[in-house]
Amino acid sequence: MPVIPVITPVQATAWDQLAESSGRPLRTLMECAGRAVAQLVLERVGPQAAQGVLVACGAGHNGGDGWVAARLLHRLGLPVWVVESEPARAVLTQAVRAEALADGVRTVATDGPWPTVGVVIDAVLGNRRTRRPARPDRPPVAASPTCSIRSSRSMGHRASTSRPASPTTPFPRASP
């Protein structure tokens, strides 16, 4: 399935800033983004998600969106695991991470062993990224999903599903 542009990175940043300046807490934006990702997974690739979901989370707010999606999908009874590219830095991301773990979301180390899953959600880097992940030398992803979903702030500038990921794709992938 092709990439579906939702809004541009500049528009997403402007929307986030407008929402925050209008008194909408960042927590609300994060919950909405995570719910949108979970809904997209269920609507577009529900049967594959039933095989398991691996959420790759970054240390910032985009990673928080991923933790929210993981928590919600887990609450719906789907098998869900999270792999972190690096420890959560953002205070809010730490909070939603703790909630997801308390709800029973499982984690997997970056060096595995990896679960066999049908869907991978990429919540590593958002549209505001200014640097590469701290550890670009992470080992390859050993999961071979039937599709992947990319998340970005405010359901970000892009939501996509794609053909199966290669088991040799390096983790985390840094987009140009």
C-alpha positions in Angstrom: 0.0 0.0 0.0 1.4 3.4 -0.9 2.4 6.1 1.6 -0.5 8.4 2.4 0.6 11.9 3.1 -1.5 13.3 5.9 0.2 16.7 6.5 3.7 18.0 5.9 6.2 18.1 8.7 5.9 21.9 8.8 2.2 21.7 9.1 2.4 19.0 11.8 4.7 21.2 13.8 2.5 24.2 13.4 -0.6 22.2 14.4 1.2 20.8 17.5 2.3 24.4 18.5 -1.2 25.8 17.9 -2.8 23.0 20.0 -0.3 23.5 22.8 -0.6 27.3 22.8 -4.4 26.9 22.9 -4.2 25.0 26.1 -4.4 21.4 24.8 -1.9 19.4 26.9 0.8 17.5 25.1 -0.5 14.4 26.8 -3.8 14.8 24.8 -1.9 15.1 21.5 0.1 12.0 22.4 -3.0 10.0 23.3 -4.7 11.1 20.1 -1.7 10.2 17.9 -1.3 6.8 19.6 -5.1 6.1 19.2 -4.9 7.1 15.5 -2.0 4.7 14.9 -3.9 1.9 16.7 -7.0 2.6 14.7 -5.1 2.6 11.5 -3.5 -0.8 12.4 -6.9 -2.3 13.2 -8.6 -0.9 10.1 -5.9 -1.6 7.5 -4.1 -4.6 8.8 -6.2 -6.2 11.5 -5.6 -9.8 10.5 -1.9 -9.3 10.3 -1.9 -7.5 13.7 -3.6 -10.6 15.2 -0.2 -12.4 14.5 1.5 -9.9 16.7 2.7 -6.3 16.7 6.2 -5.0 17.3 6.4 -1.3 18.1 9.8 0.4 17.7 9.9 3.4 20.0 12.3 6.3 20.2 13.3 8.3 23.2 11.1 11.4 22.5 7.5 12.2 22.0 7.1 10.1 18.9 8.2 7.1 21.0 5.5 8.1 23.4 2.9 7.9 20.6 4.2 4.4 20.0 3.9 3.4 23.6 0.3 4.7 23.6 -0.5 2.6 20.5 1.1 -0.4 22.0 -0.9 0.0 25.2 -4.2 0.3 23.4 -3.6 -2.6 21.0 -2.6 -4.7 24.0 -5.8 -3.8 25.8 -7.7 -5.1 22.8 -6.0 -8.4 23.2 -3.4 -8.3 20.5 0.1 -9.7 21.2 2.3 -6.6 21.4 6.0 -6.0 22.1 8.0 -2.8 22.2 11.7 -2.4 21.4 13.3 0.9 22.3 16.0 2.4 20.2 17.3 4.1 23.4 15.8 4.8 26.8 13.0 7.3 27.0 14.3 10.8 27.5 11.1 12.9 27.5 9.3 12.9 30.8 5.9 12.4 29.2 7.3 9.4 27.2 8.6 7.9 30.4 5.1 8.3 31.9 3.2 6.6 29.0 5.9 3.9 28.9 5.3 3.1 32.6 1.6 2.9 32.0 2.0 0.5 29.0 4.4 -1.7 31.0 2.0 -1.7 34.0 -0.8 -2.8 31.6 1.3 -5.7 30.5 2.9 -4.6 27.3 6.1 -6.6 26.8 9.5 -5.4 25.7 12.2 -7.0 23.6 15.8 -6.2 23.7 17.3 -4.6 20.5 19.5 -7.6 20.1 16.5 -10.0 20.4 15.4 -12.7 20.5 12.6 -11.2 18.3 9.0 -12.4 18.2 7.4 -13.4 15.0 4.9 -10.6 14.2 2.6 -9.5 11.4 3.0 -5.8 11.9 5.8 -3.4 12.8 5.0 0.1 13.9 7.9 2.6 13.5 7.6 5.3 16.2 11.4 6.0 16.5 11.8 9.4 14.9 9.2 12.1 14.4 8.9 15.0 12.0 10.9 17.3 14.4 13.9 15.1 14.5 17.2 16.9 14.4 19.6 14.1 14.9 20.2 10.5 14.2 19.5 7.9 16.9 22.2 7.5 19.5 23.0 4.0 18.4 22.8 3.6 14.6 24.9 0.5 15.0 22.0 -1.6 16.5 21.8 -5.2 15.2 19.4 -6.1 12.4 15.7 -6.5 13.0 15.1 -10.3 12.9 11.3 -9.9 12.6 9.8 -10.4 9.2 6.4 -8.6 9.3 3.8 -8.7 6.6 3.4 -4.9 6.8 4.8 -1.9 8.7 3.2 1.3 9.9 5.1 4.5 10.3 4.0 6.9 13.1 4.8 10.5 13.5 3.6 13.3 15.8 0.0 14.3 15.4 -0.3 11.2 13.3 2.5 12.9 11.8 3.1 13.9 8.3 2.8 10.3 7.0 1.0 7.1 7.7 1.9 4.1 5.6 1.8 0.5 5.1 4.3 -1.4 3.0 5.4 -4.7 1.7 7.2 -7.1 4.0 10.3 -5.7 5.7 13.6 -7.4 5.0 15.0 -9.4 8.0 18.3 -7.6 7.3 17.0 -4.0 7.6 19.1 -2.3 10.2 17.4 -1.0 13.3 16.7 1.8 13.8 16.3 3.0 10.3 17.1 6.6 9.8 15.1 8.3 7.0 16.9 10.8 4.7 
